[in-house]
Amino acid sequence: MNYNELYQQIATKKSYLCVGLDTDIRKIPAHLHKESDPIFAFNRQIIDATAEYAVAYKPNIAFYEAHGPQGWESLQKTLDYIPNECFTIADAKRGDIGNTSGLYARTFFDPSASGLNFDSVTVAPYMGEDSVTPFLAYDNKWVILLALTSNIGSHDFQMLPVDGRPLFEHVLEKAITWGGPDRLMFVVGATQTAQLSRIRELVPDHFLLVPGVGAQGGSLAEVSRIGLNSHGGLLVNASRSILYASDGTDFAQRAAAEARTLQQEMATYL
Ligand SMILES: O=C(O)c1cc(=O)[nH]c(=O)n1[C@@H]1O[C@H](COP(=O)(O)O)[C@@H](O)[C@H]1O
């Protein structure tokens, strides 16, 4: 999916909601455990319930690969089920020496190799340019680079001063020389709004993937006030607050209600 198609979808749905498919077998409703593939059975109903409110879906790969081959199968079926108009994110946080990154890119971007055909993958910047550029070698595929993450550990390295400025600023400045706003996005945690104006100064046109509203307590209002640009420019993710709004047979209805509440708030900011 390209930049304009993504923006068009945001404008049409009046939403920049990304539903995170962090599907935890221990948290899904008991009645689904009798299904042959409980994870897919859960995801299918979540996708059906939220697709009118969401522009993107983000399966977190850990929740699938933890189950071995059966988990990869659930992931494949889930990806194939996501409506075509929605942007898809493999939240895998990969990155390694060049030839290894090349194989990670094939895993998520080359259906003839792996069966998977994601629009984007999350990548860690720590190993530098040659660990990131193999993901940029695929047409119409995106890298979503970790810039300033939502967790407390973000202070350990990302906020460390380097030449008088936090390390994450150097990551942003360097990375925009590798890919433009049509190929590269950045992860910025919703808990990091104190840094968001500065981030928007450095990358005014790039999309930001913003996780951390809902269960991690980030403010959609604050993120939107500072982070939106003329093309939307944000994908705001919520996972647990949508997926596990109920653990009963009404889980999909409750997920829809959560997604709708977020979408309606987003519509007021667009
Ligand atoms: O890359 C991510 O998506 C990510 C980056 C980050 O800084 N913080 C963060 O929470 N995430 C992911 O976003 C999702 C957040 O889930 P909830 O807190 O349940 O909404 C999880 O899949 C995390 O792995």
The ligand as an SDF file (V2000), in Angstrom:
LIG
                    3D

 24 25  0  0  0  0  0  0  0  0999 V2000
    6.3400   -1.5020   18.0140 O   0  0  0  0  0  0  0  0  0  0  0  0
    5.3240   -1.5400   18.7060 C   0  0  0  0  0  0  0  0  0  0  0  0
    4.2300   -1.7520   18.2170 O   0  0  0  0  0  0  0  0  0  0  0  0
    5.4250   -1.1360   20.1150 C   0  0  0  0  0  0  0  0  0  0  0  0
    6.3900   -0.1860   20.4120 C   0  0  0  0  0  0  0  0  0  0  0  0
    6.3720    0.4280   21.6740 C   0  0  0  0  0  0  0  0  0  0  0  0
    7.1350    1.3420   21.9380 O   0  0  0  0  0  0  0  0  0  0  0  0
    5.4540    0.0300   22.5920 N   0  0  0  0  0  0  0  0  0  0  0  0
    4.5370   -0.9480   22.3300 C   0  0  0  0  0  0  0  0  0  0  0  0
    3.7100   -1.2210   23.2180 O   0  0  0  0  0  0  0  0  0  0  0  0
    4.5520   -1.5830   21.1240 N   0  0  0  0  0  0  0  0  0  0  0  0
    3.6160   -2.6910   20.8340 C   0  0  0  0  0  0  0  0  0  0  0  0
    2.2940   -2.1720   20.7820 O   0  0  0  0  0  0  0  0  0  0  0  0
    1.3680   -3.0730   21.4140 C   0  0  0  0  0  0  0  0  0  0  0  0
    0.7500   -2.3820   22.5990 C   0  0  0  0  0  0  0  0  0  0  0  0
   -0.2720   -3.1590   23.1540 O   0  0  0  0  0  0  0  0  0  0  0  0
   -1.3300   -2.6070   24.2350 P   0  0  0  0  0  0  0  0  0  0  0  0
   -0.5380   -1.9340   25.3110 O   0  0  0  0  0  0  0  0  0  0  0  0
   -2.0310   -3.8370   24.6940 O   0  0  0  0  0  0  0  0  0  0  0  0
   -2.2400   -1.6400   23.4990 O   0  0  0  0  0  0  0  0  0  0  0  0
    2.1840   -4.3350   21.7430 C   0  0  0  0  0  0  0  0  0  0  0  0
    2.1150   -5.2160   20.6280 O   0  0  0  0  0  0  0  0  0  0  0  0
    3.6000   -3.8170   21.8700 C   0  0  0  0  0  0  0  0  0  0  0  0
    4.5570   -4.7940   21.5200 O   0  0  0  0  0  0  0  0  0  0  0  0
  1  2  2  0
  2  3  1  0
  2  4  1  0
  4  5  2  0
  4 11  1  0
  5  6  1  0
  6  7  2  0
  6  8  1  0
  8  9  1  0
  9 10  2  0
  9 11  1  0
 11 12  1  0
 12 13  1  0
 12 23  1  0
 13 14  1  0
 14 15  1  0
 14 21  1  0
 15 16  1  0
 16 17  1  0
 17 18  2  0
 17 19  1  0
 17 20  1  0
 21 22  1  0
 21 23  1  0
 23 24  1  0
M  END
$$$$
